[in-house]
């Protein structure tokens, strides 16, 4: 199970951000490390959030070719495992999510409800889990 979030410019993923700029920001955020192709907010036993920088089509489907490097991305997906999303999710993971969203100037969405969320949103306190 995971609680999933998306940072996107709009419903058609029409704007892009530079990967270099995002890489630089992410490596400056407390607790964020490279995780293969992407990044993770990782503090063992406390919190973990996967951060995927993606190139998607207008429907939100990933269209990246294996092995190809992309200079611009148009979607940032965040995945918080249920093991790390207890009562403190608002304090443990969301500050990083909001920092990324603010950096690119795009809203943050709750994938479970499809609604835009912001600091202090009631939906942050009651995550709905997605089963994979």
OpenMM code with the backbone's topology and positions (N, CA, C; nanometers):
from openmm import Vec3, app, unit

residues = "UNK UNK UNK UNK UNK UNK UNK UNK UNK UNK UNK UNK UNK UNK UNK UNK UNK UNK UNK UNK UNK UNK UNK UNK UNK UNK UNK UNK UNK UNK UNK UNK UNK UNK UNK UNK UNK UNK UNK UNK UNK UNK UNK UNK UNK UNK UNK UNK UNK UNK UNK UNK UNK UNK UNK UNK UNK UNK UNK UNK UNK UNK UNK UNK UNK UNK UNK UNK UNK UNK UNK UNK UNK UNK UNK UNK UNK UNK UNK UNK UNK UNK UNK UNK UNK UNK UNK UNK UNK UNK UNK UNK UNK UNK UNK UNK UNK UNK UNK UNK UNK UNK UNK UNK UNK UNK UNK UNK UNK UNK UNK UNK UNK UNK UNK UNK UNK UNK UNK UNK UNK UNK UNK UNK UNK UNK UNK UNK UNK UNK UNK UNK".split()
positions = [
    Vec3(0.0833, -0.1177, 0.0000),
    Vec3(0.0000, 0.0000, 0.0000),
    Vec3(0.0875, 0.1236, 0.0000),
    Vec3(0.0386, 0.2247, -0.0680),
    Vec3(0.1102, 0.3516, -0.0662),
    Vec3(0.0120, 0.4668, -0.0770),
    Vec3(0.0562, 0.5794, -0.0296),
    Vec3(-0.0169, 0.7042, -0.0429),
    Vec3(0.0577, 0.7806, -0.1508),
    Vec3(-0.0114, 0.8147, -0.2590),
    Vec3(0.0547, 0.8721, -0.3752),
    Vec3(0.0104, 1.0152, -0.4013),
    Vec3(0.1080, 1.0950, -0.4445),
    Vec3(0.0870, 1.2358, -0.4745),
    Vec3(0.1476, 1.2662, -0.6104),
    Vec3(0.0961, 1.3676, -0.6770),
    Vec3(0.1514, 1.4114, -0.8050),
    Vec3(0.1654, 1.5630, -0.8046),
    Vec3(0.2784, 1.6083, -0.8539),
    Vec3(0.3016, 1.7507, -0.8767),
    Vec3(0.3012, 1.7676, -1.0278),
    Vec3(0.2068, 1.8482, -1.0779),
    Vec3(0.1928, 1.8691, -1.2227),
    Vec3(0.1410, 2.0098, -1.2475),
    Vec3(0.1744, 2.0628, -1.3643),
    Vec3(0.1342, 2.2006, -1.3948),
    Vec3(-0.0158, 2.2132, -1.4165),
    Vec3(-0.0755, 2.1115, -1.4795),
    Vec3(-0.2182, 2.1114, -1.5101),
    Vec3(-0.2591, 1.9699, -1.5490),
    Vec3(-0.3854, 1.9521, -1.5850),
    Vec3(-0.4358, 1.8183, -1.6176),
    Vec3(-0.3785, 1.7601, -1.7468),
    Vec3(-0.3123, 1.8400, -1.8270),
    Vec3(-0.2538, 1.7926, -1.9532),
    Vec3(-0.1011, 1.7853, -1.9454),
    Vec3(-0.0443, 1.8125, -1.8300),
    Vec3(0.1011, 1.8065, -1.8094),
    Vec3(0.1734, 1.8921, -1.9141),
    Vec3(0.1226, 2.0114, -1.9353),
    Vec3(0.1670, 2.0938, -2.0481),
    Vec3(0.2959, 2.1734, -2.0255),
    Vec3(0.3415, 2.1861, -1.9003),
    Vec3(0.4638, 2.2618, -1.8750),
    Vec3(0.5742, 2.1684, -1.8287),
    Vec3(0.6976, 2.2137, -1.8454),
    Vec3(0.8116, 2.1329, -1.8029),
    Vec3(0.9002, 2.2100, -1.7063),
    Vec3(0.9827, 2.1352, -1.6366),
    Vec3(1.0849, 2.1906, -1.5473),
    Vec3(1.2157, 2.1206, -1.5817),
    Vec3(1.3257, 2.1888, -1.5587),
    Vec3(1.4540, 2.1263, -1.5911),
    Vec3(1.4917, 2.0228, -1.4862),
    Vec3(1.5403, 1.9115, -1.5356),
    Vec3(1.5876, 1.8063, -1.4453),
    Vec3(1.7053, 1.8566, -1.3627),
    Vec3(1.7943, 1.9336, -1.4244),
    Vec3(1.9115, 1.9843, -1.3526),
    Vec3(1.8693, 2.0717, -1.2344),
    Vec3(1.7714, 2.1580, -1.2552),
    Vec3(1.7228, 2.2431, -1.1471),
    Vec3(1.6586, 2.1628, -1.0353),
    Vec3(1.5826, 2.0605, -1.0733),
    Vec3(1.5195, 1.9754, -0.9723),
    Vec3(1.6226, 1.8905, -0.8987),
    Vec3(1.7194, 1.8368, -0.9719),
    Vec3(1.8265, 1.7598, -0.9078),
    Vec3(1.8960, 1.8451, -0.8021),
    Vec3(1.9279, 1.9684, -0.8392),
    Vec3(1.9965, 2.0588, -0.7475),
    Vec3(1.9119, 2.0862, -0.6231),
    Vec3(1.7837, 2.1158, -0.6425),
    Vec3(1.6943, 2.1406, -0.5292),
    Vec3(1.6851, 2.0174, -0.4395),
    Vec3(1.6585, 1.9028, -0.4985),
    Vec3(1.6366, 1.7816, -0.4201),
    Vec3(1.7572, 1.7459, -0.3348),
    Vec3(1.8759, 1.7638, -0.3891),
    Vec3(1.9962, 1.7291, -0.3136),
    Vec3(2.0239, 1.8274, -0.1997),
    Vec3(1.9558, 1.9412, -0.2004),
    Vec3(1.9694, 2.0383, -0.0912),
    Vec3(1.8662, 2.0176, 0.0197),
    Vec3(1.7618, 1.9409, -0.0084),
    Vec3(1.6562, 1.9205, 0.0901),
    Vec3(1.7000, 1.8189, 0.1952),
    Vec3(1.6720, 1.8461, 0.3219),
    Vec3(1.7133, 1.7554, 0.4300),
    Vec3(1.6576, 1.6140, 0.4116),
    Vec3(1.7450, 1.5150, 0.4206),
    Vec3(1.7051, 1.3749, 0.4145),
    Vec3(1.6844, 1.3184, 0.2758),
    Vec3(1.7003, 1.3998, 0.1707),
    Vec3(1.6784, 1.3507, 0.0340),
    Vec3(1.8103, 1.3005, -0.0239),
    Vec3(1.8015, 1.1818, -0.0852),
    Vec3(1.9189, 1.1195, -0.1469),
    Vec3(1.8819, 1.0646, -0.2838),
    Vec3(1.9829, 1.0475, -0.3657),
    Vec3(1.9602, 0.9794, -0.4940),
    Vec3(1.9193, 0.8361, -0.4658),
    Vec3(1.8299, 0.7873, -0.5506),
    Vec3(1.7803, 0.6505, -0.5365),
    Vec3(1.7709, 0.5920, -0.6772),
    Vec3(1.8833, 0.5509, -0.7319),
    Vec3(1.8826, 0.5034, -0.8701),
    Vec3(1.8530, 0.6187, -0.9630),
    Vec3(1.7509, 0.6041, -1.0453),
    Vec3(1.7125, 0.7074, -1.1410),
    Vec3(1.6446, 0.8270, -1.0737),
    Vec3(1.5819, 0.8032, -0.9603),
    Vec3(1.5082, 0.9083, -0.8915),
    Vec3(1.5722, 0.9472, -0.7600),
    Vec3(1.4883, 0.9852, -0.6663),
    Vec3(1.5332, 1.0301, -0.5350),
    Vec3(1.4424, 0.9693, -0.4289),
    Vec3(1.4868, 0.9779, -0.3046),
    Vec3(1.4031, 0.9347, -0.1928),
    Vec3(1.4308, 1.0224, -0.0726),
    Vec3(1.3250, 1.0580, -0.0046),
    Vec3(1.3357, 1.1182, 0.1275),
    Vec3(1.3499, 0.9979, 0.2191),
    Vec3(1.4668, 0.9822, 0.2779),
    Vec3(1.4953, 0.8563, 0.3461),
    Vec3(1.5661, 0.8782, 0.4782),
    Vec3(1.4926, 0.8532, 0.5837),
    Vec3(1.5497, 0.8495, 0.7173),
    Vec3(1.5042, 0.7173, 0.7765),
    Vec3(1.5917, 0.6159, 0.7755),
    Vec3(1.5520, 0.4813, 0.8191),
    Vec3(1.4763, 0.4827, 0.9523),
    Vec3(1.3719, 0.4003, 0.9564),
    Vec3(1.2848, 0.3838, 1.0728),
    Vec3(1.1968, 0.5049, 1.1018),
    Vec3(1.2117, 0.6161, 1.0259),
    Vec3(1.1314, 0.7340, 1.0545),
    Vec3(1.0397, 0.7694, 0.9375),
    Vec3(1.0976, 0.7874, 0.8199),
    Vec3(1.0167, 0.8288, 0.7053),
    Vec3(1.0824, 0.7847, 0.5756),
    Vec3(1.0000, 0.7634, 0.4740),
    Vec3(1.0504, 0.7296, 0.3413),
    Vec3(0.9459, 0.7715, 0.2389),
    Vec3(0.9913, 0.8474, 0.1395),
    Vec3(0.9055, 0.8896, 0.0299),
    Vec3(0.9868, 0.8821, -0.0985),
    Vec3(0.9408, 0.8015, -0.1925),
    Vec3(1.0051, 0.7929, -0.3239),
    Vec3(0.9670, 0.9178, -0.4035),
    Vec3(1.0636, 0.9725, -0.4778),
    Vec3(1.0419, 1.0928, -0.5582),
    Vec3(1.0840, 1.0598, -0.7005),
    Vec3(0.9866, 1.0501, -0.7910),
    Vec3(1.0136, 1.0140, -0.9301),
    Vec3(0.9917, 1.1343, -1.0212),
    Vec3(1.0946, 1.1696, -1.0963),
    Vec3(1.0864, 1.2771, -1.1952),
    Vec3(1.0568, 1.2106, -1.3285),
    Vec3(0.9437, 1.2454, -1.3911),
    Vec3(0.8982, 1.1719, -1.5082),
    Vec3(0.8654, 1.2603, -1.6272),
    Vec3(0.8663, 1.1963, -1.7425),
    Vec3(0.8152, 1.2548, -1.8660),
    Vec3(0.6919, 1.1725, -1.9015),
    Vec3(0.5769, 1.2397, -1.9069),
    Vec3(0.4505, 1.1709, -1.9318),
    Vec3(0.3777, 1.2346, -2.0491),
    Vec3(0.2804, 1.1604, -2.1051),
    Vec3(0.1971, 1.2166, -2.2114),
    Vec3(0.0807, 1.2932, -2.1482),
    Vec3(-0.0088, 1.3456, -2.2303),
    Vec3(-0.1192, 1.4283, -2.1817),
    Vec3(-0.2160, 1.3522, -2.0911),
    Vec3(-0.2125, 1.2198, -2.0961),
    Vec3(-0.2977, 1.1385, -2.0102),
    Vec3(-0.2276, 1.1008, -1.8794),
    Vec3(-0.1000, 1.1359, -1.8658),
    Vec3(-0.0258, 1.1053, -1.7441),
    Vec3(0.0503, 0.9744, -1.7483),
    Vec3(0.0546, 0.9097, -1.8648),
    Vec3(0.1276, 0.7840, -1.8790),
    Vec3(0.2746, 0.8114, -1.9070),
    Vec3(0.3623, 0.7437, -1.8353),
    Vec3(0.5063, 0.7608, -1.8548),
    Vec3(0.5437, 0.7197, -1.9967),
    Vec3(0.6183, 0.8052, -2.0662),
    Vec3(0.6582, 0.7769, -2.2044),
    Vec3(0.8106, 0.7752, -2.2212),
    Vec3(0.8817, 0.7617, -2.1110),
    Vec3(1.0273, 0.7611, -2.1173),
    Vec3(1.0783, 0.6324, -2.1804),
    Vec3(1.1806, 0.6469, -2.2633),
    Vec3(1.2452, 0.5316, -2.3241),
    Vec3(1.3554, 0.4825, -2.2314),
    Vec3(1.3658, 0.3528, -2.2139),
    Vec3(1.4664, 0.2935, -2.1269),
    Vec3(1.6058, 0.3373, -2.1694),
    Vec3(1.6822, 0.3836, -2.0736),
    Vec3(1.8200, 0.4233, -2.0986),
    Vec3(1.8384, 0.5644, -2.1503),
    Vec3(1.7307, 0.6326, -2.1878),
    Vec3(1.7403, 0.7692, -2.2393),
    Vec3(1.7345, 0.8688, -2.1241),
    Vec3(1.8141, 0.9741, -2.1339),
    Vec3(1.8147, 1.0799, -2.0337),
    Vec3(1.7336, 1.1974, -2.0865),
    Vec3(1.6515, 1.2547, -2.0000),
    Vec3(1.5664, 1.3672, -2.0378),
    Vec3(1.6082, 1.4912, -1.9606),
    Vec3(1.6237, 1.6022, -2.0323),
    Vec3(1.6649, 1.7280, -1.9695),
    Vec3(1.5489, 1.7983, -1.9004),
    Vec3(1.4257, 1.7706, -1.9442),
    Vec3(1.3070, 1.8342, -1.8874),
    Vec3(1.2070, 1.7273, -1.8471),
    Vec3(1.1354, 1.7537, -1.7395),
    Vec3(1.0303, 1.6631, -1.6936),
    Vec3(0.9002, 1.7420, -1.6832),
    Vec3(0.7889, 1.6694, -1.6845),
    Vec3(0.6597, 1.7381, -1.6727),
    Vec3(0.5697, 1.6767, -1.5654),
    Vec3(0.6275, 1.5891, -1.4832),
    Vec3(0.5498, 1.5253, -1.3788),
    Vec3(0.6434, 1.4790, -1.2666),
    Vec3(0.6019, 1.5016, -1.1441),
    Vec3(0.6769, 1.4544, -1.0281),
    Vec3(0.5803, 1.3712, -0.9455),
    Vec3(0.6140, 1.2437, -0.9293),
    Vec3(0.5275, 1.1542, -0.8521),
    Vec3(0.5964, 1.1195, -0.7194),
    Vec3(0.5178, 1.1214, -0.6144),
    Vec3(0.5667, 1.0940, -0.4803),
    Vec3(0.4901, 0.9744, -0.4244),
    Vec3(0.5628, 0.8809, -0.3656),
    Vec3(0.5022, 0.7589, -0.3121),
    Vec3(0.5473, 0.7399, -0.1681),
    Vec3(0.4504, 0.7360, -0.0768),
    Vec3(0.4792, 0.7172, 0.0646),
    Vec3(0.4224, 0.5817, 0.1058),
    Vec3(0.5092, 0.4916, 0.1463),
    Vec3(0.4667, 0.3598, 0.1907),
    Vec3(0.3803, 0.3731, 0.3151),
    Vec3(0.2810, 0.2865, 0.3267),
    Vec3(0.1925, 0.2908, 0.4433),
    Vec3(0.2702, 0.2756, 0.5738),
    Vec3(0.3837, 0.2090, 0.5689),
    Vec3(0.4643, 0.1909, 0.6901),
    Vec3(0.5202, 0.3228, 0.7427),
    Vec3(0.5260, 0.4251, 0.6561),
    Vec3(0.5849, 0.5530, 0.6951),
    Vec3(0.4856, 0.6676, 0.6913),
    Vec3(0.3594, 0.6376, 0.6834),
    Vec3(0.2600, 0.7444, 0.6714),
    Vec3(0.1575, 0.7358, 0.7834),
    Vec3(0.2053, 0.7452, 0.9022),
    Vec3(0.1156, 0.7424, 1.0178),
    Vec3(0.0610, 0.8808, 1.0470),
    Vec3(0.0379, 0.9052, 1.1726),
    Vec3(-0.0200, 1.0322, 1.2148),
    Vec3(0.0702, 1.1515, 1.1884),
    Vec3(0.1993, 1.1275, 1.1672),
    Vec3(0.2926, 1.2391, 1.1493),
    Vec3(0.3266, 1.2675, 1.0034),
    Vec3(0.2495, 1.2127, 0.9102),
    Vec3(0.2768, 1.2328, 0.7671),
    Vec3(0.2834, 1.3814, 0.7320),
    Vec3(0.1982, 1.4602, 0.7943),
    Vec3(0.1935, 1.6036, 0.7650),
    Vec3(0.3260, 1.6711, 0.7988),
    Vec3(0.3955, 1.6206, 0.8987),
    Vec3(0.5218, 1.6802, 0.9410),
    Vec3(0.6435, 1.6091, 0.8821),
    Vec3(0.6295, 1.4799, 0.8515),
    Vec3(0.7444, 1.4020, 0.8062),
    Vec3(0.7711, 1.4099, 0.6560),
    Vec3(0.6673, 1.4071, 0.5743),
    Vec3(0.6858, 1.4019, 0.4284),
    Vec3(0.6363, 1.5251, 0.3536),
    Vec3(0.5292, 1.5860, 0.4021),
    Vec3(0.4696, 1.6947, 0.3260),
    Vec3(0.5537, 1.8213, 0.3137),
    Vec3(0.6379, 1.8568, 0.4104),
    Vec3(0.7225, 1.9743, 0.3877),
    Vec3(0.8120, 1.9583, 0.2636),
    Vec3(0.8628, 1.8379, 0.2418),
    Vec3(0.9448, 1.8125, 0.1225),
    Vec3(0.8591, 1.8213, -0.0031),
    Vec3(0.7403, 1.7613, -0.0004),
    Vec3(0.6507, 1.7669, -0.1161),
    Vec3(0.6147, 1.9107, -0.1517),
    Vec3(0.5826, 1.9906, -0.0514),
    Vec3(0.5463, 2.1297, -0.0773),
    Vec3(0.6660, 2.2124, -0.1244),
    Vec3(0.7850, 2.1822, -0.0762),
    Vec3(0.9056, 2.2533, -0.1218),
    Vec3(0.9298, 2.2265, -0.2702),
    Vec3(0.9105, 2.1034, -0.3128),
    Vec3(0.9286, 2.0684, -0.4545),
    Vec3(0.8232, 2.1398, -0.5380),
    Vec3(0.6973, 2.1340, -0.4944),
    Vec3(0.5881, 2.1990, -0.5682),
    Vec3(0.6108, 2.3497, -0.5794),
    Vec3(0.6540, 2.4101, -0.4727),
    Vec3(0.6804, 2.5543, -0.4747),
    Vec3(0.7942, 2.5864, -0.5708),
    Vec3(0.8983, 2.5045, -0.5709),
    Vec3(1.0132, 2.5278, -0.6588),
    Vec3(0.9717, 2.5314, -0.8064),
    Vec3(0.8883, 2.4365, -0.8490),
    Vec3(0.8474, 2.4331, -0.9892),
    Vec3(0.7268, 2.5215, -1.0168),
    Vec3(0.6575, 2.5645, -0.9107),
    Vec3(0.5408, 2.6510, -0.9291),
    Vec3(0.4172, 2.5759, -0.9747),
    Vec3(0.4113, 2.4471, -0.9414),
    Vec3(0.2975, 2.3636, -0.9786),
    Vec3(0.2255, 2.3166, -0.8532),
    Vec3(0.0950, 2.2884, -0.8648),
    Vec3(0.0211, 2.2390, -0.7486),
    Vec3(0.0516, 2.0922, -0.7173),
    Vec3(0.0204, 2.0557, -0.5942),
    Vec3(0.0360, 1.9196, -0.5440),
    Vec3(-0.1031, 1.8574, -0.5366),
    Vec3(-0.1165, 1.7344, -0.5890),
    Vec3(-0.2452, 1.6654, -0.5912),
    Vec3(-0.2388, 1.5341, -0.5145),
    Vec3(-0.3468, 1.5029, -0.4474),
    Vec3(-0.3658, 1.3746, -0.3813),
    Vec3(-0.4190, 1.2790, -0.4883),
    Vec3(-0.3439, 1.1765, -0.5247),
    Vec3(-0.3858, 1.0840, -0.6301),
    Vec3(-0.5087, 1.0024, -0.5919),
    Vec3(-0.5302, 0.9808, -0.4643),
    Vec3(-0.6439, 0.9014, -0.4210),
    Vec3(-0.7756, 0.9749, -0.4420),
    Vec3(-0.7755, 1.1063, -0.4242),
    Vec3(-0.8984, 1.1847, -0.4372),
    Vec3(-0.9007, 1.2699, -0.5638),
    Vec3(-0.7831, 1.2938, -0.6229),
    Vec3(-0.7733, 1.3819, -0.7391),
    Vec3(-0.7770, 1.5290, -0.7025),
    Vec3(-0.7809, 1.5595, -0.5738),
    Vec3(-0.7926, 1.6983, -0.5294),
    Vec3(-0.6565, 1.7609, -0.5037),
    Vec3(-0.6542, 1.8898, -0.5301),
    Vec3(-0.5353, 1.9699, -0.5005),
    Vec3(-0.5239, 1.9855, -0.3491),
    Vec3(-0.4015, 1.9769, -0.2984),
    Vec3(-0.3826, 1.9945, -0.1549),
    Vec3(-0.2786, 2.1031, -0.1296),
    Vec3(-0.2906, 2.1623, -0.0141),
    Vec3(-0.1984, 2.2679, 0.0250),
    Vec3(-0.1674, 2.2523, 0.1734),
    Vec3(-0.0660, 2.3223, 0.2236),
    Vec3(-0.0351, 2.3105, 0.3663),
    Vec3(-0.1593, 2.3384, 0.4509),
    Vec3(-0.1825, 2.2538, 0.5492),
    Vec3(-0.2971, 2.2708, 0.6366),
    Vec3(-0.4253, 2.2066, 0.5874),
    Vec3(-0.4232, 2.1457, 0.4675),
    Vec3(-0.5433, 2.0803, 0.4153),
    Vec3(-0.5892, 1.9694, 0.5078),
    Vec3(-0.7186, 1.9567, 0.5243),
    Vec3(-0.7748, 1.8496, 0.6077),
    Vec3(-0.7387, 1.7123, 0.5510),
    Vec3(-0.7294, 1.7008, 0.4176),
    Vec3(-0.6994, 1.5714, 0.3565),
    Vec3(-0.5616, 1.5188, 0.3953),
    Vec3(-0.4715, 1.6058, 0.4390),
    Vec3(-0.3388, 1.5609, 0.4800),
    Vec3(-0.3458, 1.4763, 0.6062),
    Vec3(-0.4466, 1.4960, 0.6831),
    Vec3(-0.4560, 1.4273, 0.8112),
    Vec3(-0.5203, 1.2895, 0.8002),
    Vec3(-0.5852, 1.2610, 0.6868),
    Vec3(-0.6552, 1.1337, 0.6699),
    Vec3(-0.6211, 1.0734, 0.5337),
    Vec3(-0.4991, 1.0238, 0.5156),
    Vec3(-0.4641, 0.9676, 0.3855),
    Vec3(-0.5478, 0.8448, 0.3516),
    Vec3(-0.5788, 0.8321, 0.2240),
    Vec3(-0.6495, 0.7139, 0.1737),
    Vec3(-0.5467, 0.6304, 0.0981),
    Vec3(-0.5405, 0.5040, 0.1313),
    Vec3(-0.4351, 0.4174, 0.0778),
    Vec3(-0.4737, 0.3571, -0.0554),
    Vec3(-0.3749, 0.3413, -0.1388),
    Vec3(-0.3915, 0.2764, -0.2690),
    Vec3(-0.3260, 0.1391, -0.2585),
    Vec3(-0.3980, 0.0366, -0.2966),
    Vec3(-0.3443, -0.0993, -0.2947),
    Vec3(-0.2900, -0.1333, -0.4322),
    Vec3(-0.1685, -0.1851, -0.4378),
    Vec3(-0.1078, -0.2224, -0.5664),
    Vec3(-0.1091, -0.3702, -0.5823),
] * unit.nanometer
topology = app.Topology()
chain = topology.addChain("A")
for resn in residues:
    res = topology.addResidue(resn, chain)
    for name in ("N", "CA", "C"):
        topology.addAtom(name, app.Element.getBySymbol(name[0]), res)
